[in-house]
Amino acid sequence: MQKTERVRDKRTENIILLVLGTLTAIGPLSIDMYLPSFDRIADYFQTTQAQVGFSLTSYFIGISVGQLVYGPIMDKFGRKKPLLIGLVIYILAALSCFYSPSIWWLIVSRLFLALGASGGMVAAKAVVRDVFPPEEVARAISFLMLIMGAAPIIAPTLGGLILVHFSWQVIFLTLAIIASLMFVSTYFLLPDQFTPDKSVELNIKDILKKYKGIFQDKIFFTFSLAGGLTVGAMFAYISKASGLFMGDYGMTESEFAILFGVNASGLILGSQLNRFLLKRIRTYELTLKISYFLIALSAILVINGLSFQRFDITIVTLYFVLFLLGFQNPNTTALSLYPFVKKAGRASALVGSLKMFLGALTSYIVSLFVGQNLLPLAIVVFISFVISCFLLLRFKFKEKEALTHIMG
């Protein structure tokens, strides 16, 4: 029987969470820092912004596939070594982006950048599951959400400042330096308390079979999909935000940047308040209650999109949606990982991949409505929350034995 030591020293907990938090931030940093440079990249390579957008698509493909690859590797060899290798891949890919001689070179380099970033995203959730007791996992992930939520606020500003003084390539040089610092902190400060499972097979057939088994777990199936749908709603917002606020509502770039940051702060505030509420309310109970509020808010958004389209209603509603997602994202992740200790790496990878897939899907759906922003966004968000709530309620009434298990 595999034994995993639990973290007991508070100082050690804080160090581990800080290191893991920086690793979770690598994903949003890689996306949001270079978004302000799309115009410059298009001019530099004498191409269109649409073609530059393929570098974002290749990143999403890499981050989805990469997480599925890292999962079994981290279960077989431990968390730390694959994570360090991933950071090396990321650093090299960032330097490759820096030296890109063509747009297609940049697109392929972004794919490898995502493959490197995947290691940190998988390891962060898996290490939390390894070293914290089940009742502490959701609170630990909420702390990670604090840093992950701050990244979208800091990244565009940092990218914009770099563009004021330097070329767009320096953004990727900066990412390489950040990843190098992460490598150092991971090497010296992050323990690897997980005992590798040498029985894990790395052939594709066996990997797919194991992922299928994880996905069919009643607890994992419910909460990974419920959480993935809420993340999908957030991705729909991100993909439509610039068109909605700068296009429909006529905001300037600086005004939009401030508004985007304020909304992201709602996500941070929610994730931190979640840590305190979890001391008084069980994770599942809180998750279900939050889902009701999300449906109500998204219904208001739909009504506003159909009739008034008022700016004040839109911004207030979206702020509170993101605020409540600060509760939902860490809680559904923690619940989906609950059944797994030995397979935490693979389960963490599958959770992350599902979220990115559903996020990419909702982003694609809302992008089909050219010239329309609020109503398509509101409808996709509403449908996502309704299906997510349905999965949670179905679990309550159909899986009473599993519910008793997670409720302790």
C-alpha atoms as one frame of an Amber mdcrd trajectory, in Angstrom:
protein
   0.000   0.000   0.000   1.427   3.350  -1.049   2.008   5.867   1.725   2.067
   9.606   1.099   3.264  11.899   3.857   0.999  14.806   4.711   2.246  18.322
   5.214   1.907  19.407   8.843   4.292  22.325   9.265   2.526  25.611   8.434
   5.681  27.270   7.096   6.292  24.320   4.783   2.679  24.500   3.609   3.052
  28.174   2.709   6.304  27.597   0.804   4.786  24.721  -1.161   1.657  26.723
  -1.991   3.708  29.728  -3.099   5.825  27.609  -5.452   2.736  25.820  -6.798
   0.957  29.143  -7.211   3.683  30.481  -9.490   3.465  27.283 -11.540  -0.291
  27.698 -12.046   0.294  31.293 -13.170   2.490  30.211 -16.065  -0.568  29.346
 -18.181  -2.374  32.722 -18.026   0.941  34.587 -18.248   1.732  32.773 -21.491
  -1.631  33.806 -22.949  -2.310  37.290 -21.611   1.158  38.852 -21.753   1.424
  38.713 -25.533  -2.207  39.536 -26.428  -1.530  43.313 -26.590   1.183  42.635
 -29.192  -1.028  41.031 -31.886  -0.933  44.178 -34.046   2.845  44.418 -33.849
   3.368  40.723 -34.579   1.073  40.968 -37.624   2.993  44.021 -38.905   6.376
  42.403 -38.207   5.562  39.266 -40.227   3.413  41.200 -42.755   0.397  39.028
 -42.085  -3.090  39.329 -40.589  -4.198  39.284 -36.970  -6.289  36.222 -37.815
  -3.122  34.316 -38.722  -1.415  35.542 -35.569  -4.435  34.120 -33.753  -3.290
  30.634 -34.812  -0.488  31.032 -32.272  -3.199  31.168 -29.601  -4.962  28.149
 -31.096  -1.740  26.122 -31.167  -1.187  27.021 -27.510  -4.647  25.738 -26.529
  -4.021  22.501 -28.428  -0.675  22.042 -26.698  -2.024  22.782 -23.218  -4.880
  20.270 -23.646  -2.753  17.434 -25.046   0.235  18.212 -22.827  -1.695  17.759
 -19.608  -2.882  14.315 -20.700   0.729  13.345 -21.428   2.148  14.617 -18.128
  -0.481  12.871 -16.004   0.734   9.255 -16.338   4.385  10.372 -16.517   4.079
  12.103 -13.132   2.343   9.080 -11.624   5.143   6.783 -12.846   8.223   8.934
 -12.152   7.042  11.327  -9.446   6.089  14.974  -9.763   9.346  16.884  -9.576
  11.541  15.490 -12.360   8.886  15.694 -15.129   7.986  19.176 -13.885  11.601
  20.360 -14.159  11.876  18.875 -17.647   8.665  20.674 -18.591  10.097  23.982
 -17.400  13.213  23.414 -19.512  10.994  22.772 -22.553   9.107  25.971 -21.743
  12.284  28.057 -21.472  13.622  26.745 -24.785  10.252  27.297 -26.479  10.048
  30.866 -25.142  13.516  31.573 -26.557  12.391  30.023 -29.843   9.433  32.456
 -29.882  11.890  35.283 -29.202  13.985  34.335 -32.254  11.027  33.487 -34.556
  11.940  34.179 -38.213   8.374  33.599 -39.467   4.794  33.496 -38.223   4.628
  29.700 -38.596   7.795  29.335 -36.539   6.046  31.341 -33.820   2.900  29.201
 -34.089   4.869  25.948 -33.679   6.990  27.437 -30.891   3.811  28.398 -29.030
   2.704  24.764 -29.263   5.898  23.652 -27.488   5.518  26.529 -25.025   2.162
  25.035 -24.033   3.616  21.533 -23.749   6.169  22.896 -21.303   3.569  24.873
 -19.332   1.376  21.773 -19.002   3.796  20.243 -16.502   3.265  23.047 -14.009
  -0.508  22.978 -14.373  -0.700  19.221 -13.744   1.888  19.168 -10.962   0.264
  21.989  -8.986  -3.059  20.182  -8.503  -1.434  16.758  -8.105   1.023  17.901
  -5.407  -1.831  19.533  -3.481  -3.679  16.197  -3.570  -0.484  14.393  -2.549
   0.464  16.399   0.523  -2.752  17.886   1.899  -5.537  15.909   3.590  -8.813
  15.722   1.590 -10.589  18.321   3.734  -7.771  20.828   3.061  -7.520  20.366
  -0.715 -10.232  22.860  -1.714  -8.776  25.551   0.569  -5.281  24.941  -0.834
  -6.546  25.179  -4.412  -8.341  28.415  -3.483  -4.950  29.871  -2.578  -3.598
  28.790  -5.966  -6.577  30.574  -7.528  -5.437  33.782  -5.824  -2.184  33.759
  -7.788  -3.762  32.354 -10.931  -6.446  35.033 -10.753  -3.873  37.792 -10.287
  -1.969  36.715 -13.413  -4.598  37.980 -15.924  -4.531  41.351 -14.145  -0.751
  41.690 -14.153   0.033  40.030 -17.500  -1.598  42.486 -19.968  -0.192  45.444
 -18.032   3.286  43.920 -17.982   3.042  43.062 -21.678   1.885  46.603 -22.450
   4.779  48.132 -20.509   7.250  45.967 -22.388   5.748  47.066 -25.710   6.121
  50.738 -24.738   9.883  50.383 -24.321  10.870  47.269 -26.291   9.846  45.021
 -29.186   7.198  42.298 -28.924   9.947  39.636 -28.848  11.047  40.839 -25.401
   7.736  39.546 -24.005   8.892  36.001 -24.712  12.357  36.705 -23.342  10.640
  37.869 -20.141   8.609  34.639 -20.021  11.845  32.643 -20.383  13.355  34.528
 -17.417  10.215  33.979 -15.309  10.260  30.249 -16.109  13.954  30.085 -15.168
  13.138  31.524 -11.744  10.361  28.939 -11.425  12.863  26.197 -12.237  15.156
  27.368  -9.420  12.341  27.646  -6.854  10.950  24.231  -7.846  14.350  22.547
  -7.658  15.232  23.890  -4.209  11.894  24.420  -2.467   9.357  21.895  -3.758
   9.412  18.463  -2.066   8.453  15.349  -3.996   6.593  13.337  -1.373   4.773
  11.165  -3.856   6.042   7.590  -4.155   6.304   6.819  -7.908   4.097   4.019
  -9.151   6.372   1.918 -11.352   3.441  -0.234 -12.452   2.056   2.626 -14.578
   2.297   1.752 -18.270   3.141   4.505 -20.737   1.872   2.892 -23.944  -0.956
   4.812 -25.593  -3.525   2.007 -25.314  -2.981   1.635 -21.576  -2.959   5.410
 -21.005  -6.288   5.831 -22.792  -7.740   2.889 -20.857  -6.697   4.432 -17.533
  -8.093   7.826 -18.495 -11.348   6.147 -19.458 -11.471   4.466 -16.064 -10.885
   7.777 -14.268 -13.531   9.538 -16.346 -16.074   6.811 -15.577 -15.673   7.297
 -11.834 -19.001   8.748 -10.654 -17.436  11.461  -8.528 -14.870  12.475 -11.125
 -17.386  12.446 -13.994 -19.800  14.739 -12.185 -17.438  17.345 -10.798 -14.926
  17.482 -13.649 -17.702  18.189 -16.162 -19.570  20.542 -13.817 -16.342  22.467
 -13.220 -15.344  22.328 -16.867 -18.628  23.951 -17.887 -18.110  26.839 -15.459
 -14.607  27.343 -16.848 -16.156  27.234 -20.315 -18.408  30.129 -19.307 -15.347
  32.074 -18.172 -13.543  31.420 -21.475 -16.626  32.615 -23.369 -16.446  35.872
 -21.408 -12.707  36.271 -22.078 -13.138  35.694 -25.825 -15.983  38.223 -26.131
 -14.835  40.803 -23.565 -12.849  43.074 -25.901 -15.544  43.081 -28.608 -18.280
  43.669 -26.035 -16.726  46.508 -24.062 -14.540  48.217 -26.663 -16.873  47.515
 -29.585 -20.459  47.644 -28.307 -19.893  49.942 -25.330 -17.142  52.078 -26.883
 -14.542  51.792 -24.119 -10.944  52.779 -24.794  -8.083  50.273 -24.473  -7.010
  51.696 -21.114 -10.584  51.710 -19.783 -11.039  48.118 -20.908  -7.777  47.068
 -19.241  -8.972  48.579 -15.949 -12.393  46.920 -16.227 -10.830  43.564 -17.118
  -8.610  43.840 -14.059 -11.515  44.751 -11.779 -13.479  41.725 -12.975 -10.457
  39.487 -12.450 -10.208  40.836  -8.913 -13.712  39.465  -8.330 -12.403  36.004
  -9.175  -9.578  36.455  -6.663 -11.895  37.773  -3.945 -14.277  34.855  -4.414
 -11.507  32.256  -4.228 -10.210  33.719  -0.969 -13.630  34.048   0.649 -14.161
  30.431  -0.374 -11.268  29.378   1.867 -13.041  30.792   4.913 -16.517  29.499
   4.062 -15.158  25.980   3.610 -14.345  25.973   7.333 -18.099  26.171   8.001
 -19.778  24.613   4.952 -19.006  21.302   3.266 -17.497  21.612  -0.189 -20.365
  19.919  -2.046 -23.060  21.927  -0.253 -21.334  25.210  -1.039 -20.772  24.206
  -4.668 -24.457  23.373  -5.181 -25.653  26.615  -3.586 -23.276  28.698  -5.684
 -24.616  27.008  -8.840 -28.113  28.370  -8.091 -26.790  31.927  -7.848 -24.829
  31.508 -11.094 -27.994  30.472 -12.954 -29.868  33.480 -11.577 -27.108  35.899
 -12.585 -26.771  34.437 -16.076 -30.566  34.675 -16.516 -30.305  38.402 -15.747
 -27.546  38.634 -18.362 -29.785  36.939 -20.971 -32.709  39.282 -20.213 -30.381
  42.267 -20.501 -29.062  40.958 -23.819 -32.581  40.482 -25.188 -33.889  43.875
 -24.137 -31.997  46.671 -22.391 -28.327  45.845 -23.128 -27.496  48.316 -20.393
 -23.824  48.804 -19.609 -24.270  48.989 -15.829 -26.294  45.760 -15.674 -23.716
  43.992 -17.847 -20.647  44.949 -15.833 -22.246  44.335 -12.424 -23.639  40.946
 -13.465 -20.371  39.783 -15.019 -18.424  40.902 -11.957 -20.560  38.772  -9.655
 -20.427  35.843 -12.074 -16.621  35.914 -11.921 -16.769  36.425  -8.148 -18.803
  33.208  -7.762 -16.551  31.334 -10.193 -13.828  31.999  -7.622 -15.749  29.546
  -5.425 -16.780  27.070  -8.100 -13.485  26.415  -9.876 -11.384  25.269  -6.880
 -14.271  23.391  -5.273 -15.208  21.337  -8.332 -11.521  20.576  -8.919 -11.049
  19.410  -5.338 -14.181  17.247  -5.472 -13.214  15.657  -8.788  -9.794  14.682
  -7.362 -11.272  13.332  -4.107 -11.279   9.618  -5.084  -7.665   9.638  -6.256
  -4.380   9.488  -4.410  -2.330   7.022  -6.403  -3.729   8.369  -9.694  -3.756
  12.039  -8.712  -1.396  12.959 -11.554  -3.579  11.425 -14.234  -6.788  12.686
 -12.626  -5.339  16.200 -12.370  -4.254  16.054 -16.005  -7.685  14.934 -17.177
  -9.409  17.672 -15.159  -7.172  20.326 -16.707  -7.554  18.961 -20.218 -11.360
  18.798 -19.950 -11.488  22.387 -18.726  -9.306  23.627 -21.571 -11.332  21.629
 -24.117 -14.677  22.967 -22.880 -13.174  26.447 -22.638 -11.955  26.283 -26.227
 -15.367  24.927 -27.329 -17.369  27.741 -25.747 -14.914  30.316 -27.091 -15.376
  28.882 -30.576 -19.186  28.896 -30.271 -19.427  32.557 -29.222 -16.893  33.540
 -31.909 -19.302  32.258 -34.579 -21.593  35.208 -33.862 -19.703  37.962 -35.665
 -20.944  41.445 -34.785 -22.962  40.137 -31.839 -21.423  40.040 -28.391 -23.664
  40.280 -25.327 -26.557  37.967 -26.235 -24.474  35.017 -27.557 -22.218  35.349
 -24.516 -25.193  35.458 -22.136 -26.844  32.405 -23.710 -23.661  30.292 -23.676
 -22.978  31.263 -20.048 -26.579  30.490 -19.028 -26.608  27.070 -20.732 -23.220
  26.185 -19.225 -24.419  26.980 -15.697 -27.718  25.140 -16.119 -26.019  21.939
 -17.291 -23.419  22.250 -14.514 -26.169  22.591 -11.888 -28.050  19.642 -13.401
 -24.966  17.443 -13.000 -24.624  18.486  -9.342 -28.308  17.817  -8.611 -28.235
  14.497 -10.437 -25.304  13.448  -8.260 -27.267  14.384  -5.142 -30.299  12.271
  -6.010 -28.787   9.444  -8.077 -25.441   8.825  -6.369 -26.337   8.924  -2.675
 -23.635   6.416  -1.720 -20.909   8.468  -3.430 -22.356  11.652  -1.909 -22.135
  10.137   1.561 -18.511   9.246   0.819 -17.420  12.783  -0.067 -19.526  14.332
   2.722 -17.648  12.219   5.258
